[in-house]
Amino acid sequence: MKYYVYDMNRKYAELISNWTYEQPYNIYSGDGSNEYMDELLNGSYYTVLDEKDDIIGFYCFGKAAQVPAGNEYGAYEKTNFLDVGLGIRPDLCGKGIGYDFMVKQLEYAQSKLTSENFRLTVADFNKRAIKLYEKLGFVKKMTFKRKGQKGEMEFLIMEKRNDLNK
């Protein structure tokens, strides 16, 4: 499958803001709010379409890919890393497209954002994502906890040196 990356626009932000994921991934579900749409349109998010112009997911970079609670633990102190985040359309999750989707993201980040190193934050329970990230060469570096409305949640920080051209 070929992926095409575009700046986020209102049409796709509205679609994404209403995506609903099944348990336990429902923490990634959108709430359809204007605040969420505004975040998607802040310039840090990119829409990913397939060759039929169907939305596959999105990429985000920088602070948009961070969990703010991580700042209390020094999770984002290294400034020579680009934080990367992503979302795949709910009906495509678990269908085996994650690897290629993420490779495209890292290639895009390398060519457009000229990053030397990548960092991501993932919920500790998201074992299938962690397995994918490890397959891509990300290494676990630290954990931190965030307290929220739904209780306490643990997150992993994973890092990857930029070796896409090696």
C-alpha positions, 0 to 999 in steps of 0.5 A: 500500500502506498501512503501519501502525507498531507498537512491536516485539514478541517475535513480530516480533523473532523473525521479523526476527532470522532474515531472510536477505538475498542477496549482497551484502546479507547483511551485513543478515541476522539471526543468530537470537540472543537478543542480536539479539532483545534489540536489536530489543526495546530500544524503538528499533525499530518493526514495519511491517505492511501492511493484511493484518497481514503484516510488511513491515519495521521502522524504528529510530531514534537510536543503534540506527540508527548504526554505532558505528565512526562515532563515531571519525570524528565522524559523529554529533556533530550533535545536531539530527539524528535517526538513522533506519534501516530494514529491509525483508523480504528477499523485498520488497527491490528490488520498488519499495516502498522510497520509500513505506516510507521516506516513511512512516518520515520522516512517523512520525518527524516526527509522533511524535518531532518531529525537525527533521532526519534522518540515516542511515548506509548501506553504500557498496556499497548503491547502490540504497539510496543512489539511493533516499535521494538521491531522498528529498532526503538528501545525502551528508555524509561517509564512514568505514570500519569494520573487522570480521570480514569485513574493512573496509567503508565507510559514508556519512553522509547528511542531510536537512533536515525539509521534509516539510510544505513 
